[in-house]
């Protein structure tokens, strides 16, 4: 597809979309909200975490991503994956596997974002924000007058 997204498009036009979509990338995110909800099956609890990028991601301003982790379930094995992800997020944010879910809000984390096979945004592979990433975020804030 043309690099100029302002070009006109027709329904009959042949398109090559092989390079389109969100490419896997790493960015700094602020955790903006956390919420515990009953699972759809009613057999567990799902933690919803909202993230907002501190800088444009793939040229998208205000890029947001969400994560839903099953953290409690009648079948322990179902919750283990979600608790493992939460543990990795705690380590990236707090430096330890201990902390509170509410304590995540307002904190920053470096994470990978990508599009899954269905086209949904995914976020994961959490790491602490490096000094270099933090400096880039501060420079971007100064550039826009924050």
C-alpha positions in Angstrom: 0.0 0.0 0.0 1.1 3.5 -0.6 3.1 5.3 2.2 0.7 8.2 1.8 -2.4 7.4 3.7 -4.1 10.5 2.4 -4.3 9.1 -1.1 -7.7 8.2 -2.4 -8.8 4.5 -2.2 -11.3 2.6 -4.2 -13.1 -0.6 -3.4 -11.9 -2.2 -6.7 -8.2 -1.3 -6.0 -5.8 -4.3 -5.4 -4.1 -3.8 -2.1 -0.9 -5.3 -0.7 -1.3 -5.0 3.1 1.6 -7.3 4.0 3.5 -4.5 5.8 0.4 -3.0 7.5 -0.7 -3.3 11.2 1.1 -2.7 14.4 4.6 -4.0 14.3 6.1 -5.5 17.5 7.8 -2.7 19.4 9.0 -1.7 22.9 7.8 1.5 24.5 7.4 3.1 27.9 3.9 2.9 29.3 2.2 4.5 32.3 -0.3 2.3 34.1 -3.5 4.4 34.2 -6.0 2.0 35.9 -6.5 -1.4 37.5 -9.8 -3.1 38.1 -10.8 -6.5 39.4 -13.9 -8.1 37.9 -15.6 -11.5 38.0 -14.7 -13.7 35.1 -17.3 -14.3 32.4 -17.6 -17.9 33.6 -18.2 -16.7 37.1 -15.5 -19.1 38.3 -12.7 -16.6 38.9 -11.5 -13.0 39.0 -9.9 -11.1 36.2 -7.6 -8.1 36.6 -7.9 -5.5 33.9 -4.9 -3.2 33.6 -4.9 -0.1 31.4 -1.7 1.3 29.9 -1.0 4.5 28.0 2.3 5.1 26.1 4.3 8.1 27.3 5.3 8.7 23.6 3.7 7.9 20.2 3.8 4.2 19.3 4.0 3.4 15.6 3.2 7.1 15.1 0.0 6.8 17.1 -0.5 9.6 19.7 -2.1 8.6 23.0 -1.5 4.9 22.3 -3.3 2.7 24.8 -3.2 -1.0 25.5 -5.0 -3.3 27.9 -4.2 -6.5 29.7 -6.7 -8.9 31.2 -5.1 -11.4 33.7 -7.0 -14.3 35.3 -5.7 -14.0 38.9 -8.1 -16.2 40.8 -10.0 -19.3 39.5 -11.5 -22.4 40.9 -8.9 -24.3 38.9 -5.5 -23.2 40.2 -3.8 -23.9 36.9 -5.9 -21.4 35.1 -4.8 -18.6 37.5 -1.1 -19.5 37.5 -0.5 -17.9 34.1 -2.2 -14.6 35.1 -0.4 -14.6 38.4 2.9 -15.2 36.6 2.3 -12.2 34.4 1.3 -10.1 37.4 4.6 -11.2 39.2 6.7 -10.1 36.2 4.8 -6.7 36.1 5.5 -6.3 39.9 9.2 -7.0 39.4 9.4 -4.5 36.6 7.6 -1.8 38.5 8.5 -2.4 42.1 11.7 -4.3 41.7 10.3 -7.2 43.8 7.4 -9.7 43.3 5.6 -8.0 46.2 3.4 -5.0 46.0 -0.3 -4.0 45.7 -2.4 -3.9 42.6 -3.5 -0.3 43.4 0.2 0.7 43.8 0.7 0.0 40.0 -1.4 3.1 39.0 0.8 6.0 38.0 3.9 3.8 37.6 5.8 3.4 34.4 7.0 0.2 32.8 8.8 -0.7 29.6 6.8 -3.3 27.6 6.4 -4.8 24.1 3.2 -4.2 22.2 2.0 -6.1 19.2 -1.0 -7.1 17.2 -2.2 -10.7 17.6 -3.7 -12.9 14.8 -7.1 -11.4 15.4 -5.8 -7.8 15.2 -6.1 -7.1 18.9 -3.3 -5.1 20.7 -1.3 -7.2 23.1 1.1 -6.0 25.8 3.7 -8.0 27.7 7.4 -8.8 28.3 7.5 -6.2 31.1 10.9 -4.7 32.1 11.9 -1.8 34.4 12.1 1.6 32.6 15.8 2.1 31.9 17.6 5.4 32.7 17.8 6.0 28.9 14.1 5.4 28.3 13.3 7.7 31.3 15.5 10.4 29.9 13.8 10.1 26.5 10.3 10.4 28.1 11.5 13.5 30.1 12.9 15.1 26.9 9.6 14.4 25.1 7.6 16.1 27.9 9.9 19.2 27.8 9.5 19.3 24.0 5.7 19.5 24.3 5.8 21.9 27.3 4.6 19.6 30.1 
